[in-house]
Amino acid sequence: MDEIQELREHYRNAVIRMAVEREALAFWAIDSDDAARFADISGVSFDEESDVVIGAREAVMDLAARMPFLFNRTGVKQGCPPSACSPPAFRGRKF
């Protein structure tokens, strides 16, 4: 594997990880790094031409079903007043 291929692979993995972390935060992960570490990303793909990650949301939803303790199911961030930290979009969301 040449150096350019290694850089592309590193970039691909970093972009996929960031997309999974972003989706985990949207689902109120307690620690997005843990969520990215434990998520099954075998079904997540990255289209280099369009820079689009496909399947990150599904990976996080699957993780939330398998390991719900990684997510704050109340929709309120720890140490934050509900009026300031609970987004209206989260209310009613089920894992």
Backbone bond lengths (Angstrom), bond angles and torsions (degrees), N, CA, C in turn:
res aa  C-N    CA-C-N  psi(-1)  N-CA   C-N-CA  omega(-1)  CA-C   N-CA-C  phi
1 M - - - 1.454 - - 1.533 107.89 -
2 D 1.295 115.99 125.89 1.458 118.26 -179.60 1.535 111.32 -82.41
3 E 1.307 115.34 173.90 1.462 121.23 -173.83 1.531 112.59 -63.67
4 I 1.309 117.06 -37.73 1.468 120.45 -179.91 1.528 110.24 -66.37
5 Q 1.303 118.19 -41.50 1.464 121.62 177.33 1.524 110.83 -62.27
6 E 1.319 116.63 -40.93 1.462 120.48 178.38 1.523 110.90 -63.30
7 L 1.330 117.11 -42.41 1.463 120.73 178.09 1.520 111.35 -64.17
8 R 1.321 117.46 -41.08 1.470 120.88 177.64 1.521 111.06 -62.41
9 E 1.319 116.66 -43.06 1.465 121.10 179.52 1.526 110.58 -64.69
10 H 1.320 116.70 -41.61 1.465 120.67 177.76 1.531 110.28 -63.24
11 Y 1.311 117.36 -44.39 1.462 122.06 178.58 1.527 110.45 -61.48
12 R 1.328 116.86 -46.08 1.463 122.19 179.44 1.525 110.74 -57.46
13 N 1.331 116.53 -48.39 1.463 120.68 -179.16 1.526 111.61 -64.31
14 A 1.331 117.09 -39.26 1.462 120.56 179.70 1.525 111.12 -66.53
15 V 1.322 117.42 -40.86 1.463 120.95 -179.84 1.530 110.47 -66.58
16 I 1.316 116.88 -41.89 1.463 120.53 178.21 1.525 110.24 -63.29
17 R 1.319 117.07 -44.68 1.471 120.32 179.98 1.526 110.88 -61.53
18 M 1.337 117.40 -43.78 1.466 120.16 179.50 1.528 111.33 -63.66
19 A 1.328 117.07 -37.79 1.467 120.02 178.86 1.522 110.66 -66.37
20 V 1.320 117.29 -40.33 1.466 120.76 177.92 1.524 110.06 -66.22
21 E 1.328 117.93 -41.71 1.464 120.59 177.88 1.527 110.97 -62.58
22 R 1.325 117.23 -41.67 1.469 121.06 179.18 1.524 110.92 -62.94
23 E 1.324 117.25 -43.53 1.462 120.45 177.71 1.520 110.94 -66.01
24 A 1.326 117.10 -37.43 1.469 120.49 178.67 1.523 110.30 -63.57
25 L 1.310 117.41 -39.86 1.468 120.15 177.06 1.526 110.96 -65.22
26 A 1.318 116.90 -36.02 1.468 120.31 177.96 1.529 110.93 -65.48
27 F 1.328 116.47 -27.54 1.467 121.21 177.67 1.524 111.32 -96.50
28 W 1.323 116.87 17.82 1.452 123.85 176.72 1.525 113.42 59.79
29 A 1.315 115.39 49.22 1.463 119.44 173.89 1.522 108.80 -65.63
30 I 1.299 116.90 139.84 1.452 121.03 177.26 1.519 109.51 -67.01
31 D 1.325 116.63 -40.15 1.465 122.29 177.53 1.529 107.35 -138.87
32 S 1.317 116.73 108.68 1.466 120.14 -176.03 1.527 111.75 -65.62
33 D 1.330 117.32 -27.62 1.460 120.46 177.45 1.526 110.34 -66.18
34 D 1.336 117.01 -43.14 1.464 120.80 175.86 1.524 110.75 -62.38
35 A 1.308 115.86 -42.53 1.462 119.47 179.74 1.521 110.74 -61.10
36 A 1.311 117.58 -43.28 1.468 120.52 179.06 1.521 111.07 -66.68
37 R 1.326 116.14 -33.01 1.464 119.82 -179.70 1.529 111.73 -70.75
38 F 1.331 117.36 -38.41 1.455 120.76 -174.31 1.528 114.04 -93.73
39 A 1.310 118.14 -12.41 1.463 120.85 -178.95 1.531 109.93 -69.27
40 D 1.306 115.26 142.11 1.467 121.19 175.65 1.529 107.27 -83.71
41 I 1.322 116.26 105.18 1.463 120.05 -176.52 1.523 112.34 -98.83
42 S 1.319 116.63 15.40 1.470 119.00 -179.62 1.526 111.69 -64.23
43 G 1.329 117.85 -25.73 1.460 120.71 179.06 1.517 113.49 -96.27
44 V 1.334 117.03 3.44 1.460 120.95 -179.69 1.522 108.60 -91.18
45 S 1.317 115.49 133.42 1.464 119.58 -179.86 1.522 110.36 -126.95
46 F 1.317 114.93 161.40 1.463 121.82 -179.34 1.512 108.53 -130.40
47 D 1.323 115.73 122.59 1.459 121.50 177.02 1.521 107.96 -92.38
48 E 1.320 116.72 109.64 1.463 121.48 -176.07 1.524 112.74 -66.41
49 E 1.302 117.21 -31.73 1.466 119.57 -177.72 1.523 112.00 -68.70
50 S 1.328 117.00 -39.95 1.462 120.20 -177.63 1.533 112.46 -104.28
51 D 1.333 118.26 -3.53 1.470 123.47 -176.79 1.522 111.79 54.86
52 V 1.320 116.70 44.77 1.458 121.99 -179.43 1.528 108.86 -116.51
53 V 1.333 114.61 132.33 1.467 121.01 175.52 1.521 107.47 -96.92
54 I 1.317 115.86 130.05 1.462 121.75 -177.99 1.528 109.14 -116.73
55 G 1.328 115.97 127.19 1.453 120.80 174.56 1.516 115.40 102.01
56 A 1.330 118.41 0.81 1.467 120.26 -179.11 1.525 110.87 -66.11
57 R 1.313 117.10 -43.20 1.476 120.46 -179.85 1.527 110.46 -61.70
58 E 1.317 117.27 -43.17 1.459 120.95 -179.90 1.526 111.10 -63.66
59 A 1.339 116.56 -38.63 1.464 120.37 178.26 1.522 111.08 -63.37
60 V 1.326 116.79 -39.85 1.464 120.84 179.31 1.526 110.68 -71.16
61 M 1.309 117.53 -39.79 1.465 120.39 177.90 1.523 110.55 -62.69
62 D 1.320 116.77 -40.39 1.462 121.26 176.93 1.530 110.16 -64.26
63 L 1.323 116.59 -41.80 1.464 120.42 177.87 1.524 110.94 -63.12
64 A 1.325 117.56 -41.58 1.464 121.19 179.28 1.519 110.89 -62.49
65 A 1.317 117.24 -33.99 1.464 120.78 177.84 1.533 111.29 -73.36
66 R 1.344 116.51 -38.03 1.463 120.89 -178.81 1.517 113.04 -79.37
67 M 1.338 116.98 -37.61 1.462 121.62 -174.98 1.530 110.12 -133.14
68 P 1.316 117.35 69.75 1.469 119.72 -175.77 1.526 113.79 -63.77
69 F 1.322 117.61 -20.61 1.458 120.67 -179.55 1.526 112.43 -68.11
70 L 1.333 118.17 -12.45 1.460 121.32 176.43 1.528 112.65 -81.00
71 F 1.331 116.38 -6.12 1.453 121.34 -174.84 1.524 110.48 -122.21
72 N 1.311 115.62 145.55 1.453 122.55 177.07 1.526 106.97 -87.86
73 R 1.290 116.80 99.16 1.468 121.81 -172.61 1.528 113.90 -74.08
74 T 1.332 117.44 -11.82 1.458 118.99 -179.64 1.518 111.69 -78.99
75 G 1.323 116.77 -17.98 1.457 119.87 -178.64 1.506 113.48 81.81
76 V 1.326 117.07 12.02 1.462 120.93 179.63 1.518 107.69 -121.94
77 K 1.314 116.59 126.68 1.460 120.04 178.41 1.521 109.96 -67.87
78 Q 1.313 115.75 146.13 1.459 121.38 -179.35 1.525 110.26 -61.05
79 G 1.337 117.26 134.17 1.440 122.44 176.04 1.514 114.80 74.56
80 C 1.302 117.35 19.19 1.457 121.95 -176.62 1.525 108.82 -125.77
81 P 1.331 119.06 137.51 1.464 118.88 175.98 1.530 110.62 -66.76
82 P 1.326 118.17 138.37 1.463 121.14 -175.93 1.520 114.25 -53.65
83 S 1.319 118.01 -36.55 1.457 119.13 -178.09 1.520 111.99 -66.56
84 A 1.339 117.49 -25.63 1.459 120.79 -177.70 1.515 113.24 -93.38
85 C 1.327 117.68 -25.17 1.463 119.49 -170.05 1.519 115.49 -119.12
86 S 1.270 119.53 -8.20 1.457 120.96 -177.30 1.528 109.53 -98.08
87 P 1.330 117.32 103.83 1.459 118.65 -178.51 1.514 111.37 -72.52
88 P 1.327 117.96 143.02 1.466 121.02 179.97 1.528 112.52 -59.78
89 A 1.341 117.16 -28.55 1.467 119.80 -178.58 1.517 112.39 -66.77
90 F 1.335 117.58 -23.78 1.457 120.38 -177.58 1.521 111.53 -79.84
91 R 1.297 117.93 -32.46 1.461 120.34 -174.98 1.524 110.89 -56.75
92 G 1.297 114.80 127.58 1.455 120.68 179.38 1.522 113.73 89.85
93 R 1.322 118.11 -6.91 1.473 120.56 -179.88 1.519 109.30 -71.64
94 K 1.301 116.44 133.58 1.452 121.05 178.78 1.520 108.68 -116.44
95 F 1.309 115.14 147.75 1.458 120.43 178.71 1.483 110.59 -94.34
